[in-house]
Amino acid sequence: MRTRMYVAALVLGLSFLLGCNGNQNDGLERFEQIKTEKSTGGGVHEHTDPTVAPKKADEPRKPDEVFKGAPHPSVVLTTRLWSQYYGANGSVYHTDPVLQSDVFVTFPNGVYIDLWHSAGLDDANLNSNFGDEVDYTLGWVGKVRDVNVNVGVSYFDLAAPRLLSGTKGDLIYMYGELSLDLDLGNGHTIKPFLKPEAYLSANATNEGFEGQVQVGVNHIWQVNESVSFQHRLAVLADPGFYGFDSGLMLFYSGGVAWKLSDSITLDLPVWKMGTPITSMSDSREFDGAIGVGLTIKLW
């Protein structure tokens, strides 16, 4: 049943994209992909991409060198159609297809802002369940010697109980990621990373500050000027909060990017999946999502 849903979601996504000449992207992956495209002429486009609490961190966002010295801000509009809302802690937040889009603005000094939206496609109500969400992010990315540094804070406005209606159920997410660029030649680059993260309930009556850490590696392969492949392997050390068990999770995500023009890239397919690698008794098990997306560089 789930396989048929995945296939249906992909078919729907392709029909939507070909009919509208569309959009793309998710979470923190977006930065690595934009940087690759800028520096090589191709592009694989991902927070992580969100990884809710703990959630959208499944997408590395690192614009570090992309807009360095640019005379004006860069504006990127993205959208992705996913078979389900698979969160960065390995939990499924919504079992029906979701359309997740954002507007991402990066300034020449490394400051960036991101407005991200998730819409569950199971009904016409955009404020009804955990498939519906609005996130606001402010961050900075740059280099310290040879180390890429990406820090930021996000506010997760969840439809639990309602969007834009107070802080109940909402979360504040803070992150800092350190990574290195290792050029292997022949279009291959690997990027080992370390990413401390923290979540704080936006409602003082709920659970307080909780931290966790991810460690892993990204691999980017620029096949040619029009096609690139990126994937990411990460281990999450989850201390166990917000109703989840403590333990280790293994995640794998990636995608193939097809450059359609200087400003439009099609991602087909994109995927994310994960599994516990220590014993857990909560709802998490081997699961994931598959999707399709577009990225449009507006400026």
Residue pairs with C-beta under 8 A, 6 or more apart in sequence:
2 83
5 83
5 84
5 97
6 83
6 289
6 290
9 81
9 82
9 83
9 97
9 290
9 291
10 83
10 269
10 290
10 291
10 292
12 81
12 97
13 81
13 291
13 292
13 293
14 268
14 292
16 22
16 81
17 23
17 266
17 292
17 294
21 264
22 79
22 264
22 294
22 296
23 77
23 78
23 79
23 101
23 293
23 294
23 295
23 296
24 45
24 78
24 79
24 80
24 265
24 266
24 267
24 293
24 294
24 295
24 296
25 33
25 45
25 46
25 49
25 59
25 76
25 78
25 79
25 80
25 102
25 104
25 267
25 293
25 295
26 46
26 47
26 48
26 49
26 50
26 56
26 58
26 59
26 78
26 80
26 82
26 100
26 102
26 270
26 293
27 46
27 47
27 48
27 49
27 50
27 51
27 56
27 57
27 58
27 59
27 61
27 88
27 116
28 46
28 47
28 48
28 49
28 50
28 51
28 56
28 57
28 58
28 59
28 60
28 61
28 62
28 150
28 175
28 177
29 45
29 46
29 47
29 48
29 49
29 58
29 59
29 60
29 61
29 230
29 232
29 253
29 255
30 45
30 46
30 47
30 49
30 59
30 61
30 76
30 78
30 104
30 295
31 60
31 61
31 62
31 63
31 64
31 66
31 141
31 150
32 44
32 46
32 60
32 61
32 62
32 191
32 218
32 220
32 230
33 43
33 44
33 45
33 46
33 230
33 257
33 295
34 43
34 45
34 63
34 66
34 76
34 295
35 62
35 63
35 64
35 65
35 66
36 42
36 43
36 44
36 189
36 220
36 222
36 228
36 230
37 43
37 44
37 45
37 228
37 257
37 259
37 265
38 65
38 66
39 65
39 66
40 187
40 222
40 225
40 228
41 222
41 225
41 259
42 222
42 223
42 224
42 225
42 226
42 227
42 228
42 257
42 259
43 228
43 257
43 259
43 265
43 295
44 220
44 228
44 229
44 230
44 254
44 255
44 256
44 257
44 267
45 78
45 255
45 257
45 265
45 267
45 293
45 295
46 58
46 59
46 60
46 61
46 230
46 253
46 255
46 270
47 56
47 57
47 58
47 59
47 60
47 61
47 88
48 56
48 57
48 58
48 59
48 60
48 61
48 88
48 232
48 253
49 56
49 58
49 59
49 60
49 61
49 100
50 56
50 57
50 58
50 59
50 87
50 88
50 135
51 57
51 58
51 59
51 87
51 88
51 89
51 251
52 87
52 93
52 130
52 133
52 156
52 158
52 171
53 89
53 156
53 171
53 173
53 199
53 201
53 210
53 241
53 242
54 87
54 88
54 89
54 173
54 197
54 199
54 212
54 236
54 238
54 242
54 244
55 87
55 88
55 89
55 93
55 156
55 171
55 173
56 87
56 88
56 116
56 135
56 154
56 156
56 173
57 88
57 173
57 175
57 195
57 197
57 214
58 86
58 87
58 88
58 251
58 253
58 272
59 88
59 253
60 177
60 179
60 193
60 218
60 232
61 112
61 114
61 139
61 141
61 150
61 152
62 141
62 148
62 150
62 177
62 179
63 74
63 106
63 110
63 112
63 141
64 110
64 141
64 142
64 143
64 148
64 149
64 150
65 143
66 74
66 106
67 73
67 74
67 106
67 107
67 108
67 110
68 108
68 110
69 108
70 108
71 108
72 108
72 299
73 105
73 106
73 107
73 108
73 299
74 105
74 106
74 297
74 299
75 103
75 104
75 105
75 297
75 298
75 299
76 103
76 104
76 105
76 106
76 295
76 296
76 297
76 298
77 101
77 102
77 103
77 104
77 295
77 296
77 298
78 101
78 102
78 104
78 293
78 294
78 295
78 296
79 99
79 100
79 101
79 102
79 293
79 294
80 99
80 100
80 101
80 267
80 270
80 291
80 292
80 293
81 97
81 98
81 99
81 291
81 292
81 293
82 97
82 98
82 99
82 100
82 289
82 290
82 291
83 97
83 289
83 290
83 291
84 92
84 94
84 95
84 96
84 97
84 98
84 289
85 92
85 93
85 94
85 98
85 100
85 118
85 120
85 130
85 131
85 289
86 92
86 93
86 272
86 273
86 274
86 287
86 288
86 289
87 93
88 236
88 251
89 236
89 238
89 244
89 249
89 284
90 236
90 249
90 251
90 274
90 275
90 276
90 284
90 287
91 244
91 282
91 283
91 284
92 283
92 287
93 130
93 131
94 120
94 122
94 129
94 130
94 131
96 120
96 121
96 122
96 131
97 120
97 121
97 122
98 118
98 119
98 120
98 121
98 131
99 118
99 119
99 121
100 116
100 117
100 118
100 119
101 116
101 117
101 119
102 114
102 115
102 116
102 117
103 114
103 115
104 112
104 113
104 114
105 112
105 113
105 114
106 112
106 141
110 140
110 141
110 142
111 138
111 139
111 140
112 137
112 138
112 139
112 140
112 141
112 152
113 136
113 137
113 138
113 139
114 135
114 136
114 137
114 139
114 154
115 134
115 135
115 136
115 137
116 133
116 134
116 135
116 136
116 137
117 133
117 134
117 135
118 131
118 132
118 133
118 134
119 126
119 131
119 132
120 126
120 128
120 129
120 130
120 131
120 132
121 131
122 129
122 131
125 132
126 132
126 163
127 159
127 162
127 163
128 159
129 159
130 158
130 159
130 160
131 159
132 159
132 163
133 156
133 157
133 158
133 159
133 163
134 157
134 163
134 164
135 154
135 155
135 156
135 157
136 154
136 155
136 157
137 152
137 153
137 154
137 155
138 152
138 153
138 154
139 150
139 151
139 152
139 153
140 150
140 151
140 152
141 148
141 149
141 150
141 151
142 148
142 149
143 149
146 180
146 181
147 178
147 179
147 180
148 177
148 178
148 179
148 180
148 181
148 191
149 176
149 177
149 178
150 175
150 176
150 177
150 179
151 175
151 176
151 177
152 174
152 175
153 172
153 173
153 174
153 175
154 172
154 173
154 174
154 175
155 170
155 171
155 172
155 173
155 202
156 170
156 171
156 172
156 173
157 163
157 164
157 170
158 169
158 170
158 171
160 168
160 169
161 168
161 169
167 202
167 203
168 203
169 203
169 206
170 201
170 202
170 203
171 199
171 200
171 201
171 202
172 199
172 200
172 201
172 202
173 197
173 198
173 199
173 200
174 197
174 198
174 199
174 200
175 195
175 196
175 197
175 198
176 195
176 196
177 193
177 194
177 195
178 193
178 194
178 195
179 191
179 192
179 193
179 194
179 218
180 191
180 192
180 193
181 189
181 191
182 189
182 190
182 191
182 192
183 189
184 190
187 221
187 222
187 223
188 219
188 220
188 221
188 222
189 219
189 220
189 222
190 217
190 218
190 219
190 220
191 217
191 218
191 219
191 220
192 216
192 217
193 214
193 215
193 216
193 217
193 218
194 213
194 214
194 215
195 213
195 214
195 215
196 211
196 212
196 213
197 211
197 212
197 213
197 214
198 209
198 210
198 211
198 212
199 209
199 210
199 211
199 241
199 242
200 208
200 209
200 210
201 207
201 208
207 241
207 242
210 239
210 241
210 242
211 239
212 236
212 237
212 238
212 239
213 236
213 237
214 234
214 235
214 236
214 237
215 234
215 235
216 232
216 233
216 234
216 235
216 251
217 232
217 233
217 234
218 230
218 231
218 232
219 230
219 231
219 232
220 228
220 229
220 230
221 228
221 229
221 230
222 228
223 229
225 259
226 258
226 259
227 256
227 257
227 258
227 259
228 256
228 257
228 259
229 254
229 255
229 256
229 257
230 254
230 255
230 257
231 252
231 253
231 254
231 255
232 251
232 252
232 253
232 254
233 250
233 251
233 252
234 250
234 251
234 252
235 248
235 249
235 250
235 251
235 277
236 248
236 249
236 250
236 251
237 248
238 244
238 245
238 246
238 247
238 248
238 249
239 246
240 246
240 247
243 282
244 280
244 282
244 284
245 280
245 281
245 282
245 284
247 276
247 277
247 278
247 279
247 280
248 276
248 277
248 278
249 274
249 275
249 276
249 277
249 284
250 274
250 275
250 276
250 277
251 272
251 273
251 274
252 272
252 273
252 274
253 270
253 271
253 272
253 273
254 270
254 271
255 267
255 268
255 269
255 270
255 271
256 267
256 268
256 269
256 270
257 265
257 266
257 267
258 265
258 266
258 267
258 268
259 265
260 266
262 297
263 296
263 297
263 298
264 294
264 295
264 296
264 297
265 294
265 295
266 292
266 293
266 294
267 292
267 293
267 294
267 295
268 292
268 293
269 290
269 291
269 292
270 290
270 291
270 292
270 293
271 288
271 289
271 290
271 291
272 288
272 289
273 286
273 287
273 288
273 289
274 284
274 286
274 287
274 288
275 285
275 286
275 287
276 284
276 285
